[in-house]
Amino acid sequence: MILLDTSGLVAALFPDQQDHSACARVVLESEGPFILSPFVLAEVDHLVTRYAGTAVEIELLREVASGAYLLADFHESDIDEIVSILRRYDDQPIGIAVASLVVLSRRHGTRDVLTLDERNFRALRAAHGKPFRILPADDYRR
């Protein structure tokens, strides 16, 4: 079970990205499931539309709709938890997308996150107060 952050997913999807090979390998070699926050999806959608166009955006959304990713639900209580996380880490501008992955880590009991954002995820705590396992950086197969 791997949480998907914006930077890791974009790098995995687009061969012209600097860390494409490492991020794509994590996705290809993992059995999943890949958990996608709707807030991360919104960020990815914005970047895909802006830099690759509407046709690629539609292709990505069809992939999400087909079940390639587990699109997480968020409720009012989850937003309260996000607010608590943002307050706890108010010295770092982590934003709602990253904070939502902390919530999903706790919900699903996973520490694995596909991301290139080591600075933020090294400071945050995942499920059970443990550090995140940042992929591909912490991947022993690298």
N, C-alpha and C positions, 0 to 999 in steps of 0.2 A: 504494500500500500504506500503510494508516494503522493505527497501534496505537490501541486504544481504552482510555482510562482511565475509571475509575468516574465521575468528575464530568462528563466530556464526554458519555459515553454516556447517563447519566441526564438531562442537560440536553437532549440530542437527542431522547430518547424522550418527554419529558413537556412539553406546551405551557405548563404553569403555572410552569416553571422560568425564572428570570431570563434566562439566556443561551440559551434554547431556539432562537430563530430563527437565531442565528449557528452554533450547533452542528448543528442540523438541516440548514442549508444546506451545511455541509462534507460531511455524509453524502450528501445528495441530489446534490451536484455532483461527487462523487468517483466514480471507477470502481471503487474498492476494489482489492484485497480489504481487508476490515476484520479485523484480527488481534485476537483476544480471548484474553486470558490466563484460565485457569481461576480464578485468584485474584481477578481483576477481576470475573469472572462471579459469584463467591461474594459479593463486596461488593454488586454491583448487585442480585443476587437478594435479599439481606437487605433492602436499601432498598425495593425494589419490593414485597416481601411486606409489610413493615411499614407502608408508606404508601399502597399502592394495592390490596393484597389478593392472595389466592391466585389468583384468576382472571387477573389481569394477570401474575402470576408465571408461570403456566402458558403464557400467550400468548407471553411472552418466551422461555421455554425451548423452545417449539415453533419459534419463529423461529430460535433457535440450532441446533436439531436439523435444520432444513430447509437449513442451509448458508448462511444469510444472513451469518454471520460465520465466519471461519476460527478455530475453537477450537484453540488451541495445545496440544501435548503437552509435559509436563515430566517429566524423569527425575532420578535422583539427582544426576547431574553438574550439572544445571541448578540444583538446590537448593544445591549447593556454591558455584556462581557467585553465587547470590542472597546467600548468607552473606557472601561476599567483598565484594559491593556494599554490604551493610548495614554491614559493618565499615569500609569505605572512607569511607562517609558517616555515621559514627556520631554526628556532631554534629547530624544532621537525622533526625528520626524518620520515615523514608520508608515503612517497612513492606514486607511481602512483595509486595503487589500492584504497587506502583510499581517495586520492584526487579525484578520479573518482566518488566516492560516494557523495562527496560534490557537484560535477557537476550534478549528477543525482537527488540529493535532490532538487536543484534549478529547474531543468527541470520539475520534476514531482510534485513539491510543497509539498513534504513530509519531515517529520523530524524523522520518525521511522526508526531505523536501528537495525538489529539483529547482535550483536557484543559482544565480551568479552573484546574488546579494549577500556576500559573506559578512560584511560589516554589521548589518542589522540582525541576521539570523544567528551570528555568534553571540550576540548580546541577549537574545530572547531565550525563553525557556519553553520547551515543548511539553508534551504529555508527561505527567508525573514529575514535573520540575527538572527534567533532564535536558541536556543541550540537544539542539537539532543535529541531525546527521545531514550535512549539506552535500547534495549530489550535483555535479560530479566531483567536487573538491575532496570530499571525504571517502570517495569510493576506492576501496582497496584494490580494485582491478585496474585502476588508472595507470 
